[in-house]
Amino acid sequence: MKHAFWGLLLTFCSFCSAAAMPLVGNLNSVGSDTLGNLMGLWGDDFNRQYPGVNVQVQAAGSSTAPVALAAGAAQLGAMSRPMQLSERQLFADRYGYPPLAIPVAMDALMVMVNQQNPLTSLSTLQLDAIFSVTHRCGDGHQSNNWRDFVNDPGWQQRQITRMGRNSASGTWGYFKQQALCNGDFRRDVAEFPGSAAVIQAVANDIHAIGYASTGLTHSGVRLLAISRPGEAAVWPSAEAIRTGKYPFSRPLYLYVNKAPGKPLSPLTAAFIDRILTPQGQALVTRAGYLPLSETQLAQSRAAAGLSASPR
């Protein structure tokens, strides 16, 4: 009887030790430049909770996430846009199921001009006229001069210069889809590897217009209100972004490898669980983005297979 008791005790203690075993290993994130700073903040916070986990963040652009996830080179694919069908298929071809998209924060694409430009708003059709060569949004007009938009004698002869992201960026893809109706960019749009570089370029050029993510300091530029056809222009306020009234509101995603009916790997689950807590969402605000609403937070936790209440 004694032997049975000690056997049960040893089994119980072994289970307790396994349950209390700290997380260790490497957690790799590859993808969005827009999410780069936030992923760094989340990584530092997670490392304080789990010192044995090494979180590495590569932020070369959203288009790098699907390839890294499919190859197994990253557990986290940070993206500022939804995956395209071909990108999901690349993953599905290897694993037999698509990657899971988890919204983790709210963002908006901001359109800006130099702070000396008196312009205050533009429509999506006007943006198509400025940035596109194909004009699929229906206007068919091409604008090269600020006199088309600015009623100021001092701006009648000023040529427009255009700034934007490079094609590896999810912000580039999102602007192409939403502002150009999936049309083609003009070849004279100067491309930059990060949103901060776009903002700086617009701040340094009085004739410039550009677009970038909201989670950055906008010194030296003027943000514009944007209107859809037949609607009033909407300023990118927190409420307008969260409700979707601002035309270029968007969620930011982490894509992960989660087989249907099975839990996430322990490292990935712990990281997603942490960022979908009040503490994790507070870092979203610190990075300049909008945290998820309570409803969105519950939906993201459910999608990841996590309990409704954060740990």
N, C-alpha and C positions, 0 to 999 in steps of 0.2 A: 504493500500500500504506500509505504514511504517512497519507494522508487517511482511509483506512478505519480505521486504528488510533485516530486522534484523534477520529473520529466515534463509535467505540465507547466511548472514554473519556468523552467528553462525555455520551453517553447514560447511561453508568453513574453518573457524578457527579450527573446530574439526578435519577436514581432515588434515589440516596443522600440527596440534599437533600430530596426529597419524603418519604422514609421518616422522616427526622429532623425534619421540620417540626413545630413544637409545636402542640398543640391550642389553638384560640382560639374564642371565641363565648360564647353565653349558654346556660345549662342551667337550666331552670325546673322546680321541684317544687311541686305543688299537692296538698293533701289533709289528711291526718290531723293533728289536734292532738297526739295521743299520740306521733306520730313527729316532731313539730316540732323538739324539742331535738336529737334524734339526727340528723335531716337537717341541722341547723345545724352540728353537729360534723363530719359527713361532708363538708359543703360546704366548711368551713374547711380540712380536711385535703386535699381534692381541689384547692383553690385553691393550696395550698402546692406541690403536685406540678405543677400546670398553672396558672401565674400568669395566663395569657391567657384563662382561662375564668372567667366570672362566674356563680356559682351563686346563684340566688334561690329562697327557700323561703317559700311561703304555706301556713299551717297552720290553716285555718278549719274543718276537719272532713273526714272520709273521703268524705262525699257530694259534695264539690266536685271530687274527683279525676276521676271518670268524665266529667263534663262538660268539664273542661279538656283531658283527653286526647283526647276525641272532636273537640273544636274545634281541636286542634293548638296550644293555648295553653301546654301543658306537655309536656315529654318524660318526666317522672317523675310517676306518680300514687301518692302515699303513702296506704296504707289499713290500718286496724287490723282490717278484716274482709274477707271475700271479696266481690267485686262481685256484685250481684244480677243476675238474668237480664236485666231491663230495662236495666240499666246497661251490660252487655256488648253488648246489642243496639244501643244508641245508638252505640257505637263501630263495631260491625260494619256498621251501615247506611251509614257513611261510607267505611270502608276495605275492606269485604268479608271481613274476618276478625276474630276477637275479640282483645282486648288480652292480652298475656302477663303472668301473675302470677308474681312471683319472691319467694319467702320470703326475708327478709333478717335477721330476728331473732326471738327468742321472747319473749312477754309473757304476762301473766296479768291477768285482771280481779279486783281485790281488793274484798271486801266489808268494810266497817268500821263501827264504832260509836265514839261518844265514849269516850275513855280511862277515864272514870269509870263506864262501863257494865260490869258484871261478866260480861256474856255472852261466851262463848268460841267458840261454833259455831252454825251454822244449817244446815238442809237446803234443797235447792232448792225443795221444796214449801213450806217456811216463807217463803222469799223471795217466792214467787209469792203467798202469802197477804198479805204485807206490801205489795208493790209493784203488784200487778195488780188490775184491776177485772173482768177476764173469767175469771180462774182456769182457764186451759186445761190446766194441769199435772195436774189431776185431783182436787185436794183440795177445792176449792169453798169453802174457808174464807177469811174476811177478818179480818185482825188489825189492830187500832188501838191496842192497849195493850201495854206491855212485860210485863205480868203473864202474857201467853201464853207468854213465853219465858224470863223471868228469875225465878228462885225466890228473891226477896229482898223482905222486907216494905217496904223503902223504895222499891220500884219498882212496887208494885201499882196506883198511880193515875197513873203516868206515861204520857202519850200519845206515840205514835211520830211523829216527824217524818222525812220522807223526802227524800233528796237524790240527784240524778243528773245525767247529761249531757243536752244538748239533742239534738234529733232529727237535726241535721247530723252528729253524731258517730258514728263506727264503734263506739265503746264503748257508746253507747246502743243501737245496733242489735244488737250482740252480746249484751248483757244481756237485751234483749227476746226474742231467739231462745233463749238458753240457760236463762235463769232464769224467763221467763214463758211458755215454750212458744209463742212468737210471739203471745202475748196482748197486751192493751192496758194501758198504764200508767194508774194512778190519776191524776186531774187535780191532786191536791194534792202530787205529787212536784215539788219545787223543781228547776228545771233550770239548769245552769251551762254556760258555753261551754268550760270546760277542766277537766281532772281535778284540777289544783292547787286550783281554786276549790271543788270538791266536798270535798276533804280539809279545807280551811280551814273550810268551813261546818260540817262534822261536828265538827271540833275545837272550834268555838265554841258548839255546841248539845248539852247533855247528853242530850237526848232523841233525837238524830239517828242515822240509819243511812244509808249511802251506798255507792256503788261507784265505782271509778276504776282507772286503769292502774297497774301495779306500778312503773313507772319514775320514781317521785317519792318525796320524803321524806314519811314518814307520822307526823310529829310531832303529838301531841295526840289520836291516834286509836288504836283497838285493832283489828287485823286479825283476821278470823274464819276458823276452819276451816270448810270446806263439805263437805256430804255429799250424795251422790245417794241416791235411794230404796233402802233395804235395804243400804246400804254405810256404812262408818265415815267420820267426818268427816276430811278431809285438809287439813293445813296447807299454805299455798302456799310450800313450800320450793323451792329451785332444782331439786332432783332430781324433785320431784313435778310441777313445771311442765314440765320437759323431757320426762319420760316420759308426760305426759298424765294422771297419776293425779289431779292437782288438777282438779276439774271445769271450771274456767274458764280453762284454759291455751289459748293461741292464738298462731299465727304472726303476724308483722307483714309486710306486703307492699309491694313496689314494683310497680306496673303500668306496662308500657312498650308502645310501638308496635313490634312485631316481626313483619314479614310472614313467613309460613311459607316455610322454605327459604332465607331471606335473613338476612344479619347485621344486628345492631343498628347504628344510626348511630354514627359514631366517638365523638362526645361521650358518648352514652348508654352505649356499650360500655365506654369507659374508666372512667366513674363506677361502673358496676355491678362491673366487674373490681376496682376499688380497694376497694369496701366488702365484697367477698367475699374479702378477704385477711385474714391474722392481724392486720394493722394496723387494717384497717377494723372487724373484729369486736371488737378491743380497745376501740374507741369505743362499741360496744354495751354492754359492761360498764360503762364510764364513765357512760353515760346511765341506768344502773339496770336495763337489760334483760338477757336471757340471750343470749349468742352462739349461733349455729347449731352443732350438732354437726358432726363431720367428714363424716358421711354426708349430713346436710342441706346442708352447704356444697357438697359435690360435686354434689348434685342441683340446687341453685340455679344453680351455674355451668354445668352441662350444659343446663338449661332456657334460659339466656341465650345459649347457643352459644359459651361461653368455654372456653378450655383447662382441663383438669383441674387443672393447677398454676398458681397465681397468678403474675402477672408479678413 
